[in-house]
Amino acid sequence: MRKFILLISALLLFGTANAFVINASTQNLYLGDNNVSCGRYTLSANSRQNDVESFCSVVDSEYQGGTTWLRVQTTELGVIDCAFNSGRLSECYKDN
């Protein structure tokens, strides 16, 4: 997990603005191309943290180094982990 966070921090430092996924496991979730529903709301590359917290079931949350991580229950994939920077979605992944 530590290497994952360091890699994400490095990518964000270089100004990557698109929703992207980095996942050491085999199942990736690309928001923007394959949007994911949490029931009443569909997560996309433009999702705001407040919207996700309001319309989705958030299982857990954590704040680390300027990034808020939310574990979100989805209808298709079960629980996914999503990172938000400055209130905007930066990435999501499913941990197998």
Secondary structure, 3 states (H helix, E strand, C coil): CHHHHHHHHHHHHCCCCCCCCCCCCCCCCCCCCCCEECCCCEECCCCEHHHHHHHCEEEEEEEECCEEEEEEEECCCEEEEEEEECCEEEEEECCC
